[in-house]
Amino acid sequence: MRLANLATIVRGLHLLGPTTRSDLVRRTGLTRSAVGDLVAELTDRGLVHEVPSEPTGAPGRPSPVVTPRAETNVVLGVEIMVDTVAVAAVGLGGTLLRSVRRPREHGPADVDRTLDDVAGLTSDVLDSLTTPSALFGVGVAVPGLIRRDGATVATAPNLGWADLHLVAALRPRLASDAPISVLNEADAGALAESRRGAAARRGNVLYLSGEVGVGGGIITGGHQLTGSTGFAGEVGHLPIRPDGDECRCGGRGCFETEIGEAKLLERAGLDPAAGAGAITDLLERSAAGDADAVRALEEHGRWLGFGLSGLINVLDPGVVVLGGLLRTLHPHLERPMLDTLDRHVLADIRAGTTIAPSALGDDAPLLGAAELAWDRTLADPTALPTPLPRSA
Amino acid sequence: MRLANLATIVRGLHLLGPTTRSDLVRRTGLTRSAVGDLVAELTDRGLVHEVPSEPTGAPGRPSPVVTPRAETNVVLGVEIMVDTVAVAAVGLGGTLLRSVRRPREHGPADVDRTLDDVAGLTSDVLDSLTTPSALFGVGVAVPGLIRRDGATVATAPNLGWADLHLVAALRPRLASDAPISVLNEADAGALAESRRGAAARRGNVLYLSGEVGVGGGIITGGHQLTGSTGFAGEVGHLPIRPDGDECRCGGRGCFETEIGEAKLLERAGLDPAAGAGAITDLLERSAAGDADAVRALEEHGRWLGFGLSGLINVLDPGVVVLGGLLRTLHPHLERPMLDTLDRHVLADIRAGTTIAPSALGDDAPLLGAAELAWDRTLADPTALPTPLPRSA
């Protein structure tokens, strides 16, 4: 009971920010003295401190503001993508203390080299923290199918990884006993956007991230949709075009083959393998009125809408967040996408659905990995952190 | 605490059937005397009785078998479909005591006439029960979008209904204060199959029912997927064929337009409006080797597999249950459907997925409506029933 009350308070502070004692009383339904007692324990544990509230001019003694101590209580978020590797230190309350991102080579990834890079970035990030801190956990986002153990990558085709126990491979490099959890990159994006982004405090969310591949993170009724084997959310492999291109999954006409980066370039008559730089050129040409570029974006938007329509009719997500490349493209694809949704989504569902670009941008999966790392503490604020590993 | 323990025991008896006291002790982790005490209360309330167990030849006194009293504790399930209306009385423990189904005319349904039919069938069913009984609730399955209130039909296109407060319309006709809940027909099918059918005790299920329209009921992590507005699961309107036929939803190339009854008849060169009788003829012609019939079923199976592939990649349901017409067609569509799944479903997800025909058959939604009606009692076995309404 006491543990549950501690957890309610910490979770509220982490998600909603600094809160006066009076508001904690209102929010929790606990008595003033019970809240005082719980806040005292959290203060003793170093998780929060109380700061005087701004004078409001109202009579009576101002209620102190209970504030998460971000600088001394941290988790690490790690994101391993096709193009980049990133590491962030995030304080309790969601404060981003420090993050670094480093480009890496395309193509099948050497596991050891990648994880050495992660370890190097982690040292850089931790060494740059100015206050002695405690580490509560590490979350790692990977563009692949993650097993239910939250530790093993079953397959990550764009990284060339399969059946990799990522936690076992990463632990010795981090020189820390902190819990390490692995999650799918789009699931991480969905988690971050639903906690602090474009879908904040929404219980039903579809996060769609497009880059080389297209991933989906689905939250229904406040919970991540994991499915029977943990691999749910593979929206990139929703077949939508029977006569479409072959997909790297072995199928044909998948959502991913229609709305991935390569297809957009192909639609504009460009080299499909030309990469992100060519997309920037394409958008500039479109802005300048180039007919091929305009037509390519129009067609791309219709295909985005076509696949999204089915996902909305099935999931009724309330809010769809477009991340990664789809966030960049959003203003250019919005009109044809919405026209297509209006035609294909059932009216009663359409009326309750909004489509928004990611609010957290390219860091959404990185921040989501950090959020996952916080989950143990949010469930049990008495779980002890580990000392921060320091290089040298 | 006591309420939660009562609920655990009643839920177990309802879902798993008669159980010895010894097994209740094992299953609940409660002491023998606590179980005895709880069973005594349930006996006093008339929900269960104890019957001597069969002699096993083992030494010691046989443990009595705690058995739900199905005949005296009932709910009503109601199913309103395009072709038929059905009512069932189901006892605690899931025993089907009595059911009747009556054909009704195709096309837009006069609400008053339909509900009068339901009331008539309900009287027939209740009057035929031989033991004085108590009514715990009524569940109503409707092929349409049901609002989150569990009472209002937002739209049921094949019935021609929109914005109908079905509970308010039905209550005076039932002459009972019993709680009435409304749910989507495919959600009802999913509920029944996941409790007592082809997906028994599975936490992730996709139930797909095909008739005139195609409906979906989705269970993820043990919970019905309801979505943001309560309308999730509209798998019939997953667009899968950009150049396909227009759908009654206003879209084009929906899953429903590709795998509905009309399309199968059209594929075989028959009148798409010829109905269920023509399907029977088609299956007979296929069995006799008629090339058009064989080819039509082959093509239909591939489209079923194509749409299902996307749903499986997104939902990772573990088990897919085919109900309604799709159950009848299952043996004829299975091979081309599975071939298509093998090509389009990600290997790691495919390995964990089985496709099964409905075990409860045409009554799955009717039994699911009854299961919904039991839910209040399963959560709170002290909730009082209402007297059984009797005609004259």
Boltz contact constraints between the chains, C-beta under 6 A:
constraints:
  - contact:
      token1: [A, 145]
      token2: [B, 348]
      max_distance: 6.0
  - contact:
      token1: [A, 154]
      token2: [B, 348]
      max_distance: 6.0
  - contact:
      token1: [A, 204]
      token2: [B, 227]
      max_distance: 6.0
  - contact:
      token1: [A, 204]
      token2: [B, 228]
      max_distance: 6.0
  - contact:
      token1: [A, 220]
      token2: [B, 225]
      max_distance: 6.0
  - contact:
      token1: [A, 225]
      token2: [B, 220]
      max_distance: 6.0
  - contact:
      token1: [A, 227]
      token2: [B, 204]
      max_distance: 6.0
  - contact:
      token1: [A, 227]
      token2: [B, 315]
      max_distance: 6.0
  - contact:
      token1: [A, 227]
      token2: [B, 316]
      max_distance: 6.0
  - contact:
      token1: [A, 228]
      token2: [B, 204]
      max_distance: 6.0
  - contact:
      token1: [A, 228]
      token2: [B, 316]
      max_distance: 6.0
  - contact:
      token1: [A, 228]
      token2: [B, 318]
      max_distance: 6.0
  - contact:
      token1: [A, 228]
      token2: [B, 352]
      max_distance: 6.0
  - contact:
      token1: [A, 229]
      token2: [B, 316]
      max_distance: 6.0
  - contact:
      token1: [A, 229]
      token2: [B, 352]
      max_distance: 6.0
  - contact:
      token1: [A, 231]
      token2: [B, 316]
      max_distance: 6.0
  - contact:
      token1: [A, 231]
      token2: [B, 348]
      max_distance: 6.0
  - contact:
      token1: [A, 231]
      token2: [B, 349]
      max_distance: 6.0
  - contact:
      token1: [A, 232]
      token2: [B, 315]
      max_distance: 6.0
  - contact:
      token1: [A, 232]
      token2: [B, 316]
      max_distance: 6.0
  - contact:
      token1: [A, 234]
      token2: [B, 313]
      max_distance: 6.0
  - contact:
      token1: [A, 234]
      token2: [B, 346]
      max_distance: 6.0
  - contact:
      token1: [A, 235]
      token2: [B, 314]
      max_distance: 6.0
  - contact:
      token1: [A, 237]
      token2: [B, 313]
      max_distance: 6.0
  - contact:
      token1: [A, 237]
      token2: [B, 346]
      max_distance: 6.0
  - contact:
      token1: [A, 238]
      token2: [B, 310]
      max_distance: 6.0
  - contact:
      token1: [A, 239]
      token2: [B, 306]
      max_distance: 6.0
  - contact:
      token1: [A, 239]
      token2: [B, 309]
      max_distance: 6.0
  - contact:
      token1: [A, 239]
      token2: [B, 310]
      max_distance: 6.0
  - contact:
      token1: [A, 239]
      token2: [B, 344]
      max_distance: 6.0
  - contact:
      token1: [A, 249]
      token2: [B, 346]
      max_distance: 6.0
  - contact:
      token1: [A, 251]
      token2: [B, 343]
      max_distance: 6.0
  - contact:
      token1: [A, 251]
      token2: [B, 344]
      max_distance: 6.0
  - contact:
      token1: [A, 306]
      token2: [B, 239]
      max_distance: 6.0
  - contact:
      token1: [A, 309]
      token2: [B, 239]
      max_distance: 6.0
  - contact:
      token1: [A, 310]
      token2: [B, 238]
      max_distance: 6.0
  - contact:
      token1: [A, 310]
      token2: [B, 239]
      max_distance: 6.0
  - contact:
      token1: [A, 313]
      token2: [B, 234]
      max_distance: 6.0
  - contact:
      token1: [A, 313]
      token2: [B, 237]
      max_distance: 6.0
  - contact:
      token1: [A, 314]
      token2: [B, 235]
      max_distance: 6.0
  - contact:
      token1: [A, 315]
      token2: [B, 227]
      max_distance: 6.0
  - contact:
      token1: [A, 315]
      token2: [B, 232]
      max_distance: 6.0
  - contact:
      token1: [A, 316]
      token2: [B, 227]
      max_distance: 6.0
  - contact:
      token1: [A, 316]
      token2: [B, 228]
      max_distance: 6.0
  - contact:
      token1: [A, 316]
      token2: [B, 229]
      max_distance: 6.0
  - contact:
      token1: [A, 316]
      token2: [B, 231]
      max_distance: 6.0
  - contact:
      token1: [A, 316]
      token2: [B, 232]
      max_distance: 6.0
  - contact:
      token1: [A, 318]
      token2: [B, 228]
      max_distance: 6.0
  - contact:
      token1: [A, 343]
      token2: [B, 251]
      max_distance: 6.0
  - contact:
      token1: [A, 344]
      token2: [B, 239]
      max_distance: 6.0
  - contact:
      token1: [A, 344]
      token2: [B, 251]
      max_distance: 6.0
  - contact:
      token1: [A, 346]
      token2: [B, 234]
      max_distance: 6.0
  - contact:
      token1: [A, 346]
      token2: [B, 237]
      max_distance: 6.0
  - contact:
      token1: [A, 346]
      token2: [B, 249]
      max_distance: 6.0
  - contact:
      token1: [A, 348]
      token2: [B, 145]
      max_distance: 6.0
  - contact:
      token1: [A, 348]
      token2: [B, 154]
      max_distance: 6.0
  - contact:
      token1: [A, 348]
      token2: [B, 231]
      max_distance: 6.0
  - contact:
      token1: [A, 349]
      token2: [B, 231]
      max_distance: 6.0
  - contact:
      token1: [A, 352]
      token2: [B, 228]
      max_distance: 6.0
  - contact:
      token1: [A, 352]
      token2: [B, 229]
      max_distance: 6.0
